[in-house]
Amino acid sequence: MWLFRRGETASTLELLVAGLGNPGPEHARDRHNVGWMVADELSRRLSGSFRSKFSGRLAETRVGDARIALLKPETYMNESGRSIAAAARFFKVAPENVLVVHDDVDLPVGRLQARLGGGLAGHNGLRSISQALGTPEFQRLRIGVGRPERGDPRPVADYVLSPFAPEDDVEEIVGRSADAVESLVSDGLVNTQQRFN
């Protein structure tokens, strides 16, 4: 069920999908960039083509008959809201039709959780988005990246800014996450939660 505001101001998009990450080749494979990896995988699957827009990279495409936009903010994680709010205003997308795909240290590696709203869990990207949209009531796809193992001296901030471990199947994690986004578009939140959470 889509929560559209009817009338001439209704959005032409079913969903604005924002994958979080940091720009620069040095961050490309970081755990913190798993949202970008998912946006790239969706663009590949759905024949999207990224262009510069809204202080980020934007691709408009479709899942079945549903029009979606994929956004990779290039503002650095802590300013993600600036890019996402600009895109949401342009497409007239209500916050509940914004999906933020992001890493989460509170979930084990590869675990997914789709939800609407919720806390910010110390995630600076989510804090920025919540402030820019004026509400925390946007959809999230949380992708578990785990925490440093016992004996790993790195603080969490350094851990998320380092690549996945060799034993983590990044392709499988990104592929399942992209499946979950497609499910959110075509089957809705409740069905996606039952299948992927």
Secondary structure, DSSP 8 states (H G I E B T S, - for coil): ------STT--S-SEEEEE----SGGGTTBGGGHHHHHHHHHHHHTT---EEETTEEEEEEEETTEEEEEEEE-S-GGGHHHHHHHHHHHHT--GGGEEEEEEETTS-TT-EEEEES---TT-HHHHHHHHHHT-S-SEEEEEE-----TT----HHHHHTSB--TTS-HHHHHHHHHHHHHHHHHHHHHHHHHHH-
